[in-house]
């Protein structure tokens, strides 16, 4: 078992306080105030150790670098801002999605990511009106034809 160093405590605190999944660089930026001199290699080493010991979960979005959040957070989904690329927790869930699976398939888990503009970016000058809701029933991801931001 790894010991709780000043750096590891700062990294855990940075992730807890953020209340959203963080990239390693964001962890470093936040944790340096608690552990001056902290470097990115130490952040990566500690993130791996905290994932391995079950303290942190990896949030992997398609085409993105991994982000990290505490495993203690209950089931939730994510929202990624297309302008600033930050990822936020979404505490609502559509529930049972088994009706979307092909006949005879069994859904064991799901992960949902919403894309759009965060409140900070939506208020910036030059931001267009929100894209109207899509009315088709296909599963959507970036590149699906409804990619306007803000």
C-alpha positions as CSV (number, residue, x, y, z in Angstrom):
1,X,0.0,0.0,0.0
2,X,1.3,3.4,-0.9
3,X,1.7,6.0,1.7
4,X,-0.2,9.3,1.8
5,X,2.3,11.9,0.8
6,X,1.8,15.6,0.8
7,X,1.6,15.5,-3.0
8,X,-1.0,12.6,-3.0
9,X,-3.1,14.5,-0.5
10,X,-2.9,17.6,-2.7
11,X,-3.9,15.7,-5.8
12,X,-6.9,14.0,-4.1
13,X,-8.0,17.3,-2.6
14,X,-7.8,19.0,-6.1
15,X,-10.0,16.4,-7.6
16,X,-12.5,16.4,-4.8
17,X,-12.8,20.2,-4.8
18,X,-13.2,20.5,-8.6
19,X,-16.5,18.5,-8.5
20,X,-15.9,17.6,-12.2
21,X,-13.5,15.3,-14.0
22,X,-10.0,16.8,-14.4
23,X,-7.3,16.3,-16.9
24,X,-3.8,15.7,-15.4
25,X,-2.7,19.3,-16.2
26,X,-5.8,20.6,-14.5
27,X,-5.0,18.4,-11.5
28,X,-1.4,19.8,-11.5
29,X,-2.7,23.4,-11.7
30,X,-5.1,23.0,-8.8
31,X,-2.8,20.9,-6.6
32,X,0.3,23.1,-6.9
33,X,-1.2,25.6,-4.4
34,X,-1.3,22.8,-1.8
35,X,2.0,21.2,-2.8
36,X,4.4,23.8,-4.3
37,X,7.0,22.2,-6.6
38,X,4.6,19.4,-7.6
39,X,5.4,18.2,-11.1
40,X,3.4,16.6,-13.9
41,X,5.3,13.3,-13.6
42,X,4.3,13.0,-9.9
43,X,0.7,13.8,-10.8
44,X,0.7,11.0,-13.5
45,X,2.3,8.5,-11.1
46,X,-0.2,9.4,-8.3
47,X,-3.2,9.3,-10.6
48,X,-2.2,5.8,-11.7
49,X,-1.8,4.7,-8.1
50,X,-5.1,6.2,-7.1
51,X,-6.9,4.5,-10.0
52,X,-5.2,1.2,-9.1
53,X,-6.2,1.4,-5.5
54,X,-9.8,2.2,-6.4
55,X,-9.9,5.8,-5.2
56,X,-10.2,7.4,-8.6
57,X,-12.1,6.5,-11.8
58,X,-11.0,7.3,-15.3
59,X,-13.4,9.3,-17.5
60,X,-12.6,8.5,-21.1
61,X,-14.5,10.4,-23.8
62,X,-14.0,9.5,-27.5
63,X,-10.9,11.3,-28.9
64,X,-10.0,12.9,-25.6
65,X,-7.3,12.4,-23.0
66,X,-8.4,10.7,-19.8
67,X,-9.8,12.7,-17.0
68,X,-10.1,11.6,-13.3
69,X,-12.8,11.8,-10.7
70,X,-13.5,10.1,-7.3
71,X,-15.2,6.7,-7.5
72,X,-17.3,7.7,-4.5
73,X,-19.6,9.7,-6.7
74,X,-22.8,7.8,-7.5
75,X,-23.9,6.9,-11.0
76,X,-23.8,9.9,-13.2
77,X,-23.1,11.1,-16.7
78,X,-21.0,13.9,-18.3
79,X,-21.4,17.1,-20.3
80,X,-18.5,18.4,-22.4
81,X,-18.3,22.0,-23.5
82,X,-17.3,22.2,-27.2
83,X,-15.7,25.6,-26.7
84,X,-13.5,25.2,-23.6
85,X,-13.4,21.3,-23.7
86,X,-14.1,21.1,-19.9
87,X,-16.2,18.2,-18.7
88,X,-18.9,18.5,-16.1
89,X,-20.9,16.0,-14.1
90,X,-24.5,15.5,-15.0
91,X,-26.5,14.0,-12.1
92,X,-29.6,13.0,-14.2
93,X,-29.9,9.7,-15.9
94,X,-32.4,8.5,-18.5
95,X,-32.6,5.2,-16.7
96,X,-33.1,1.8,-18.4
97,X,-31.8,2.0,-21.9
98,X,-32.4,-1.6,-22.8
99,X,-35.0,-0.6,-25.3
100,X,-32.2,0.9,-27.5
101,X,-30.3,-2.4,-27.7
102,X,-30.8,-4.8,-30.6
103,X,-33.4,-7.6,-29.9
104,X,-32.0,-10.3,-27.8
105,X,-29.1,-8.2,-26.4
106,X,-28.7,-7.5,-22.7
107,X,-27.6,-4.0,-21.5
108,X,-25.3,-4.3,-18.5
109,X,-24.2,-0.7,-18.2
110,X,-24.3,2.7,-20.0
111,X,-22.4,5.9,-20.2
112,X,-23.9,9.1,-21.6
113,X,-22.1,12.2,-22.7
114,X,-23.9,15.4,-23.6
115,X,-22.1,18.0,-25.8
116,X,-22.8,21.7,-26.0
117,X,-21.7,24.9,-24.3
118,X,-21.2,25.4,-20.6
119,X,-22.7,28.4,-18.8
120,X,-19.3,30.2,-18.8
121,X,-18.9,29.9,-22.6
122,X,-22.5,30.6,-23.4
123,X,-22.2,34.0,-21.9
124,X,-19.1,35.0,-23.9
125,X,-19.4,37.5,-26.8
126,X,-19.6,35.9,-30.3
127,X,-21.7,33.0,-29.0
128,X,-24.4,31.9,-31.3
129,X,-27.9,30.7,-30.3
130,X,-28.2,27.2,-29.0
131,X,-28.7,24.4,-31.5
132,X,-32.3,23.2,-31.7
133,X,-33.0,19.8,-30.2
134,X,-32.6,16.9,-32.6
135,X,-35.7,14.9,-33.3
136,X,-34.3,11.7,-34.7
137,X,-33.8,8.6,-32.6
138,X,-30.3,7.6,-33.6
139,X,-27.6,7.6,-30.9
140,X,-25.5,10.7,-31.3
141,X,-21.9,11.5,-30.8
142,X,-19.6,14.2,-32.1
143,X,-19.5,14.2,-35.8
144,X,-23.1,13.0,-36.2
145,X,-24.3,16.1,-38.1
146,X,-25.6,18.2,-35.2
147,X,-22.3,19.7,-34.2
148,X,-23.1,23.4,-33.9
149,X,-21.8,24.8,-30.7
150,X,-23.6,27.4,-28.7
